[in-house]
Structures are given as structure tokens and as C-alpha cells.
Amino acid sequence: MALRRQQPVTSAVSLLFLLSPFYCVFWIACIFLNSASGILSLHALKKPTFGTLVIIFLLLSAHFDAASGDPFVRNSERPLIYTRNQPLGLRDSSRCGPIHHHAEKLYIPAEIRRRRRGCRGGRTKRRKGYLPSVDTGNVRSLRNKTEELTALTRFQSKYRDASIMCFTETWLDGSVPNSVISTDGFKLIRADRTFAGSGKKRGGGLAVFVNERWCNAAHVHVKQQICCSDVELLAVSLRPYYLPREFGHVIVLCVYIPPCADAAAAAACERINAAVNNLQTQYPRALLLITGDFNHASLHSTLPTLIQYVTCKTRDNKTLDLFYANVKYAYTSAPSPLWDAQTTTSSICSPITFHW
């Protein structure tokens, strides 16, 4: 650490102060010469002269120069160098006694350490993730579980704060209105199975619930819907209130692949691949999320760039409900409790959060 002196402006007073010794020698020499010649008298010594006034002025200016700094080194460019510990040592020695090492942490034994009180009790604060949290599962008749879903979204935070809930095998048809299965605070988008597309009258069906606190209901749009014997697909475009600047939209694909032969599963994956390519062409900067009941199918061969995050068991020690995303190291999965004995274990995929 280098500290420089404050450089005051050079004035005529400093110049006179430097010339004052020469003037004093000259004045004393004149007194001796006058005394030797006998010209100097007592009246001449008492008479105020210009030299006396100059000396008085220089003496006064010397006091002001001493207060403002040393006039002989006023124009010096040499810096004053201090180490960082020297000013800290002066401060600590004048206020707190000996030098205190701020980097060292005081050790407090655990038995006498003061415990935090209050509602938090010393818990660390969790930073909320910016990516959407998704709850996915196979419900097997959503109409029979509407009351339970309403209770979960009202009293459990992991369901209430979920950004998106995707359910397969809703077993709904045109006779069931949205008001029967809707939940407060969530916008419902459903895709029921049709006989014309799948050749089956019962079963199947998809439903997507979007949290209105995370995304405005007016910014939810259905982009594509597929219902055939191989696969059921519902693609929804979302524009939430906040997203990282790397993403412009959120594209959610809810997928249900019925248990079938390997050839039918490969055809279903090809249909999903075609739908994903079409959506990525329209929205190249979108966050892509694919979830649903895949049974024995997988997207590793058709869409190798996507990351699968569900690692828990969802049915009979098997992982059938999958969750894919086009970002790495972004999500972590955890199983949620069974709704009843007939349904599979749903999984909640939450974005990775950090403690601070």
C-alpha cells in the first residue's frame, strides 16, 4: 500500500522562507560593519526597518507552514509506503489493545454454543429454482381423485408450488366437463382419447395443470395433439412470468405410450421425434420438457440429446414414468406418495436449488 503526501501549491512564502538565512547573514554583516565604522547609533537599532518586518513575517509564515507540512519536502514525489497490517495494527492497538487477526474464527464448544430460536431455528435459506418444477404420474381415472388432488394442492406445498402437473390415463371423455376436475389456481388442458383416432373407447387420456402463479393462463397454448393406437401426445406452449434469458418459451409434451410390442413402441418414438423436431424448428430457444408414461419405450435412441432425470421406481420396482429435458444438471427427482392402491407412484421433478 503506497500513500502519497498531499502536495500543496507552492507559494512565495516558501521561497522567502528558503532565502531567509541568507538575508539574516547579510543583515548581521551590515550591523558589524556599521559598528566598526561608528555610524550605527542606539536610535538606529530601535528604529523599525523593512528587514525587521520581513523577519516577523517569515516567523509567522513558518508556523503556518509547519501546520500544512514540511516546506522543504513539499514538492517531493517520493511516496510513503505502508503495508496493510501497519494501519490495521495502529487502529487495533489504539482501540482494542493488541493486534487482532480478523481471519481467525473464534472456536466455541458445542456444549456452550447458543442455539438459535424462532420459527426458522437456524435452518438455511433455500433459493428458489428458476426452472419449472413438474409433477408427473399415471393417475388411472382422474375423476375419482379430484377431491384428493384438490386437498394436496391446498395443504401440501410441493403440490401447491408445482409449476406443472402432467397426468396420464385420465379416463375422461366428453361427458365430463372441466368444472368437475379443475383445481383452484391451476389452468387445465386436457386431451381425451377418441375412438376415431385410437380405435378404443375407454382408457387413455392426458391432462396438464399449469400453475397460474407461475404462468398467466392467457399465455398457455396447445401446439399439437396426437391420438393414435401407438401414442397419445399433448404439446403445450407456455410463457411464464420469469425464465432465464437463455430460454424464450417452455414447451411441455405429455406422452402416454400404451403397453405394446417393440415395433409399436419404435413407431411411437418416431412420432414423438417428429413432433419434437417440428416444435424445435418453431421455437429454437425453448426449454423442452417431455414427460409421461412410456411403459417399456425410451427416447435414448431417437432423441439422444435429451436428459432423463427420473431415477426412482414408479411401478413394481420399475421406472415407467420418465421425464426428459434439453438441459443438463438441471433437475432432481423424488417419489411422491401413492394416491391409492390402484395408481402408480408419481414423481416430482424439481429444479436443482442452492443453499446460501
GIJOLIN-V108426 format. One record per pair of residues at least 12 apart in sequence whose C-alpha atoms are under 10 Angstrom apart, sorted by the first residue. I is the first residue (numbers start at 1). GAP is how many residues later the second one is. If there is no record, write none. Layout:
[[I GAP] [I GAP]]
This chain:
[[1 78] [1 79] [1 80] [1 81] [1 82] [1 83] [1 84] [1 85] [2 77] [2 78] [2 79] [2 80] [2 81] [2 82] [3 75] [3 76] [3 77] [3 78] [3 79] [4 72] [4 73] [4 74] [4 75] [4 76] [4 77] [5 64] [5 68] [5 69] [5 70] [5 71] [5 72] [5 73] [5 74] [5 75] [6 62] [6 63] [6 68] [6 69] [7 61] [7 62] [7 66] [7 67] [7 68] [7 69] [7 70] [8 60] [8 61] [8 63] [8 66] [8 67] [9 65] [9 66] [10 61] [10 64] [10 65] [13 44] [13 45] [13 48] [13 49] [13 51] [13 52] [13 58] [14 44] [14 47] [14 48] [14 51] [14 57] [14 58] [14 60] [15 56] [16 38] [16 39] [16 41] [16 42] [16 45] [17 38] [17 40] [17 41] [17 42] [17 44] [17 45] [17 48] [17 54] [17 55] [18 40] [18 53] [18 54] [20 34] [20 35] [20 38] [20 39] [23 28] [23 31] [23 32] [24 27] [24 31] [27 24] [27 25] [31 14] [85 14] [85 16] [86 13] [88 12] [88 13] [89 12] [124 231] [124 232] [125 229] [125 230] [125 231] [126 227] [126 228] [126 229] [126 230] [127 225] [127 226] [127 227] [127 228] [127 229] [128 223] [128 224] [128 225] [128 226] [128 227] [129 201] [129 202] [129 221] [129 222] [129 223] [129 224] [129 225] [130 112] [130 113] [130 114] [130 221] [130 222] [130 223] [131 32] [131 111] [131 112] [131 113] [131 119] [131 156] [131 199] [131 200] [131 219] [131 220] [131 221] [131 222] [132 29] [132 30] [132 31] [132 32] [132 79] [132 82] [132 108] [132 110] [132 111] [132 118] [132 155] [132 157] [132 199] [132 217] [132 218] [132 219] [133 25] [133 26] [133 28] [133 29] [133 30] [133 31] [133 32] [133 198] [133 199] [133 200] [133 215] [133 216] [133 217] [133 218] [133 219] [134 24] [134 25] [134 27] [134 28] [134 29] [134 30] [134 31] [134 32] [134 75] [134 76] [134 118] [134 155] [134 157] [134 189] [134 197] [134 199] [134 213] [134 214] [134 215] [134 216] [134 217] [135 23] [135 24] [135 27] [135 28] [135 29] [135 30] [135 31] [135 32] [135 73] [135 74] [135 156] [135 188] [135 198] [135 199] [135 200] [135 201] [135 211] [135 212] [135 213] [135 214] [135 215] [136 28] [136 29] [136 30] [136 31] [136 32] [136 72] [136 118] [136 155] [136 156] [136 157] [136 185] [136 186] [136 187] [136 199] [136 200] [136 209] [136 210] [136 211] [136 212] [136 213] [137 28] [137 29] [137 30] [137 31] [137 32] [137 154] [137 155] [137 156] [137 177] [137 183] [137 184] [137 185] [137 198] [137 199] [137 201] [137 206] [137 207] [137 208] [137 209] [137 210] [137 211] [138 28] [138 29] [138 30] [138 31] [138 32] [138 66] [138 68] [138 118] [138 154] [138 155] [138 176] [138 177] [138 182] [138 183] [138 204] [138 205] [138 206] [138 207] [138 208] [138 209] [139 27] [139 28] [139 29] [139 30] [139 31] [139 32] [139 67] [139 199] [139 200] [139 201] [139 203] [139 204] [139 205] [139 206] [139 207] [140 27] [140 28] [140 29] [140 30] [140 31] [140 32] [140 63] [140 64] [140 65] [140 202] [140 203] [140 204] [141 26] [141 27] [141 28] [141 29] [141 30] [141 31] [141 62] [141 63] [141 64] [141 201] [141 202] [142 25] [142 26] [142 27] [142 28] [142 29] [142 30] [142 39] [142 63] [142 64] [142 65] [143 27] [143 28] [143 29] [143 33] [143 37] [143 38] [143 39] [144 26] [144 27] [144 37] [145 25] [145 36] [145 194] [145 195] [146 34] [146 35] [146 36] [146 37] [147 33] [147 34] [147 35] [147 36] [148 191] [148 192] [149 32] [149 33] [149 34] [149 190] [150 31] [150 32] [150 33] [150 34] [151 32] [152 187] [153 30] [153 31] [153 32] [153 33] [154 29] [154 30] [154 31] [158 178] [158 190] [158 192] [159 52] [159 177] [159 189] [160 25] [160 26] [160 51] [160 53] [161 50] [161 52] [161 53] [162 24] [162 47] [162 48] [162 49] [162 51] [162 52] [162 186] [162 187] [162 188] [163 23] [163 46] [163 47] [163 48] [163 49] [163 50] [163 51] [163 52] [163 77] [163 187] [164 22] [164 23] [164 44] [164 45] [164 46] [164 47] [164 48] [164 50] [164 51] [164 88] [164 184] [164 185] [165 21] [165 23] [165 42] [165 43] [165 44] [165 45] [165 46] [165 89] [165 126] [165 183] [166 23] [166 24] [166 40] [166 41] [166 42] [166 43] [166 44] [166 86] [166 87] [166 88] [166 89] [166 124] [166 125] [166 126] [166 180] [167 23] [167 38] [167 39] [167 40] [167 41] [167 42] [167 87] [167 88] [167 89] [167 124] [167 125] [167 126] [167 179] [168 23] [168 35] [168 36] [168 37] [168 38] [168 39] [168 40] [168 64] [168 65] [168 86] [168 87] [168 88] [168 89] [168 123] [168 124] [168 125] [168 153] [169 23] [169 24] [169 33] [169 34] [169 35] [169 36] [169 37] [169 38] [169 63] [169 87] [169 89] [169 123] [169 124] [170 20] [170 21] [170 22] [170 23] [170 33] [170 34] [170 35] [170 36] [170 37] [171 21] [171 22] [171 30] [171 31] [171 32] [171 33] [171 34] [171 35] [172 18] [172 19] [172 20] [172 21] [172 22] [172 30] [172 31] [172 32] [172 33] [172 34] [172 35] [173 17] [173 18] [173 19] [173 20] [173 21] [173 28] [173 29] [173 30] [173 31] [173 32] [174 18] [174 19] [174 20] [178 12] [182 27] [183 26] [183 28] [184 27] [184 28] [185 24] [185 25] [185 26] [185 27] [185 28] [185 29] [185 32] [186 22] [186 23] [186 24] [186 25] [186 26] [186 27] [186 28] [186 29] [186 30] [186 31] [187 21] [187 22] [187 23] [187 24] [187 25] [187 28] [187 29] [187 30] [187 31] [187 33] [188 19] [188 20] [188 21] [188 22] [188 23] [188 29] [188 32] [189 17] [189 18] [189 19] [189 20] [189 21] [189 31] [189 32] [189 33] [189 45] [189 46] [189 47] [190 15] [190 16] [190 17] [190 18] [190 19] [190 32] [190 44] [191 13] [191 14] [191 15] [191 16] [191 17] [191 34] [191 35] [191 36] [191 41] [191 42] [191 43] [191 44] [191 63] [192 12] [192 13] [192 14] [192 15] [192 35] [192 40] [192 42] [193 12] [193 13] [193 33] [193 34] [193 35] [193 36] [193 39] [194 33] [194 34] [195 32] [195 33] [195 34] [196 31] [196 32] [196 33] [197 29] [197 30] [197 31] [197 32] [197 35] [198 28] [198 29] [198 30] [198 31] [198 32] [198 33] [198 34] [199 28] [199 29] [199 30] [200 28] [200 29] [203 55] [204 23] [204 27] [204 28] [204 52] [204 53] [204 54] [205 22] [205 27] [205 28] [205 29] [205 50] [205 51] [206 26] [206 27] [206 28] [206 48] [206 49] [206 50] [206 86] [207 27] [207 47] [207 48] [208 26] [208 27] [208 28] [208 44] [208 45] [208 46] [210 26] [210 28] [210 30] [211 29] [212 28] [212 29] [213 27] [213 28] [214 25] [214 26] [214 27] [214 28] [215 23] [215 24] [215 25] [215 26] [215 27] [216 22] [216 23] [216 24] [216 25] [217 21] [217 22] [217 23] [218 20] [218 21] [219 18] [219 19] [219 20] [219 21] [219 22] [220 16] [220 17] [220 18] [220 19] [220 20] [220 30] [221 14] [221 15] [221 16] [221 17] [221 18] [221 30] [222 12] [222 13] [222 14] [222 15] [222 16] [222 29] [222 30] [223 12] [223 13] [223 14] [223 28] [223 29] [223 30] [223 52] [223 56] [224 12] [224 13] [224 29] [224 51] [224 54] [224 55] [225 28] [225 29] [225 50] [226 29] [226 45] [226 46] [226 49] [227 29] [228 29] [228 40] [229 28] [229 29] [229 31] [229 35] [229 39] [230 26] [230 27] [230 28] [230 29] [230 30] [230 31] [230 33] [230 34] [230 35] [230 36] [230 37] [230 38] [230 39] [230 41] [231 24] [231 25] [231 26] [231 27] [231 33] [231 34] [231 36] [231 37] [231 38] [231 40] [231 41] [231 63] [232 22] [232 23] [232 24] [232 25] [232 26] [232 36] [232 39] [232 40] [232 60] [233 20] [233 21] [233 22] [233 23] [233 24] [233 35] [233 38] [233 39] [233 42] [233 57] [233 59] [234 18] [234 19] [234 20] [234 21] [234 22] [234 56] [235 16] [235 17] [235 18] [235 19] [235 20] [235 40] [235 41] [235 44] [235 54] [235 55] [236 14] [236 15] [236 16] [236 17] [236 18] [237 12] [237 13] [237 14] [237 15] [237 16] [237 42] [237 46] [237 49] [237 50] [237 51] [238 12] [238 13] [238 14] [238 48] [238 49] [239 12] [239 47] [243 44] [244 43] [245 40] [246 39] [246 40] [246 41] [247 36] [247 37] [247 38] [247 39] [247 40] [247 41] [248 35] [248 36] [248 37] [248 38] [248 39] [249 34] [249 35] [249 36] [249 37] [249 38] [249 39] [250 33] [250 35] [250 36] [250 37] [250 38] [250 39] [251 25] [251 28] [251 29] [251 32] [251 35] [251 36] [251 37] [251 38] [251 39] [252 34] [252 35] [252 36] [252 37] [252 38] [252 39] [252 72] [252 73] [253 19] [253 22] [253 23] [253 35] [253 36] [253 37] [253 38] [253 39] [253 70] [253 71] [254 35] [254 36] [254 37] [254 38] [254 39] [254 69] [255 13] [255 17] [255 35] [255 36] [255 37] [255 38] [255 39] [255 66] [255 67] [256 12] [256 35] [256 36] [256 37] [256 38] [256 39] [256 65] [257 12] [257 35] [257 36] [257 37] [257 38] [257 39] [257 40] [258 35] [258 36] [258 37] [258 38] [258 39] [259 34] [259 35] [259 36] [259 37] [259 38] [260 35] [260 36] [260 37] [261 35] [261 36] [262 34] [262 35] [264 33] [265 29] [265 30] [265 31] [265 32] [265 33] [266 31] [266 32] [266 33] [266 35] [266 36] [268 26] [268 29] [268 30] [268 31] [269 25] [269 28] [269 29] [269 30] [269 31] [269 32] [269 33] [269 34] [270 29] [270 32] [270 33] [271 31] [272 18] [272 27] [272 30] [272 31] [273 26] [273 29] [273 30] [274 28] [276 12] [276 14] [276 27] [277 26] [286 40] [287 38] [287 39] [287 40] [288 18] [288 36] [288 37] [288 38] [288 39] [289 17] [289 18] [289 34] [289 35] [289 36] [289 37] [289 38] [290 16] [290 17] [290 18] [290 32] [290 33] [290 34] [290 35] [290 36] [291 17] [291 19] [291 30] [291 31] [291 32] [291 33] [291 34] [292 28] [292 29] [292 30] [292 31] [292 32] [293 21] [293 26] [293 27] [293 28] [293 29] [293 30] [294 25] [294 26] [294 27] [294 28] [294 29] [295 20] [295 23] [295 24] [295 25] [295 26] [295 27] [296 22] [296 23] [296 24] [296 25] [297 23] [297 25] [298 22] [298 24] [299 23] [299 25] [300 24] [303 21] [303 23] [304 22] [305 19] [305 20] [305 21] [305 22] [305 23] [306 17] [306 18] [306 19] [306 20] [306 21] [306 22] [307 16] [307 17] [307 18] [307 19] [307 20] [307 21] [307 22] [307 23] [307 24] [308 14] [308 15] [308 16] [308 17] [308 18] [308 19] [308 20] [308 23] [309 13] [309 14] [309 15] [309 16] [309 19] [309 20] [309 21] [309 22] [309 23] [309 24] [309 25] [309 40] [309 41] [310 12] [310 13] [310 14] [310 21] [310 22] [310 23] [310 24] [310 25] [310 37] [310 38] [310 39] [311 12] [311 21] [311 22] [311 23] [311 24] [311 36] [312 21] [312 22] [312 23] [312 24] [312 33] [312 34] [312 35] [313 21] [313 22] [313 31] [313 32] [313 33] [313 34] [314 21] [314 22] [314 24] [314 29] [314 30] [314 31] [314 32] [314 33] [315 28] [315 29] [315 30] [315 31] [316 28] [316 29] [319 26] [320 24] [320 25] [321 23] [321 24] [321 25] [321 26] [322 25] [322 27] [323 24] [323 25] [323 26] [329 22] [329 23] [330 19] [330 20] [330 21] [330 22] [330 23] [331 17] [331 18] [331 19] [331 20] [331 21] [331 22] [332 16] [332 17] [332 18] [332 19] [332 20] [332 21] [333 14] [333 15] [333 16] [333 17] [333 18] [333 19] [334 12] [334 13] [334 14] [334 15] [334 16] [335 12] [335 13] [335 14] [336 12]]
